[in-house]
Amino acid sequence: MLSANWNSTYTTVYSNSASWGTGGGATGFVKLSGDTMTGALSTTVLSANDVFLQGRTLITSRNTTNVFIGDSTTGNDNATGNHNFVFGLSAGNALTTGSNNVFIGSCAGRVNTTGGSNNFFGESAGRNNTTGSSNNFLGYRAGCSNTTANNNNFLGRCAGYSNTTGSYNNFFGLAAGFGNTTGGCNNFFGPLAGLNNTTGNFNN
């Protein structure tokens, strides 16, 4: 159904109908009836502006190969890319044609547009990535400044934080490779490893 409250078409499985519900003092939620959910919900179960899922229910974006879970800032319903999984407030907000991405965490992959095959896990992980592809950033703000670089693996809080266009880097550990910006083909392992490297290449 297409709701005026959400700029998206939602598909329900094993449900006979879907409508914006009121009842039990709660308003502004999607009420599914039929074999998925019946009856009004009390405010002790459901607050205003919540979506309550019970049983076997499927929610997808307009492009049915993408899954966006969060609020209206999560993902981009007009995205034409495929097989993206986005979970978190403002995560994947700018997606256009990028495909095969997994963004989990608030602001993860927030400005990613065409970048594909990226895995960003953690708050603001890969936040500024736009077209960079095949990157794996795991940790709070890991790869936060990455824009167009490809084939990087950053694991740890703030690992590869300042990297923008450097590619083929592996930074594992707290703030490993933190200062790297354009340097490529570097391997830094351990807390603060390669902290001050900026443009250097082929360092181990």
Secondary structure as UniProt FT lines:
FT   TURN            4..5
FT   STRAND          17..23
FT   TURN            24..25
FT   STRAND          26..33
FT   TURN            43..45
FT   TURN            48..49
FT   TURN            64..65
FT   STRAND          67..69
FT   TURN            72..73
FT   TURN            77..78
FT   STRAND          85..87
FT   TURN            89..94
FT   STRAND          102..104
FT   TURN            106..111
FT   STRAND          119..121
FT   TURN            123..128
FT   STRAND          136..138
FT   TURN            140..145
FT   STRAND          153..155
FT   TURN            157..162
FT   STRAND          170..172
FT   TURN            174..179
FT   STRAND          187..189
FT   TURN            191..196
//
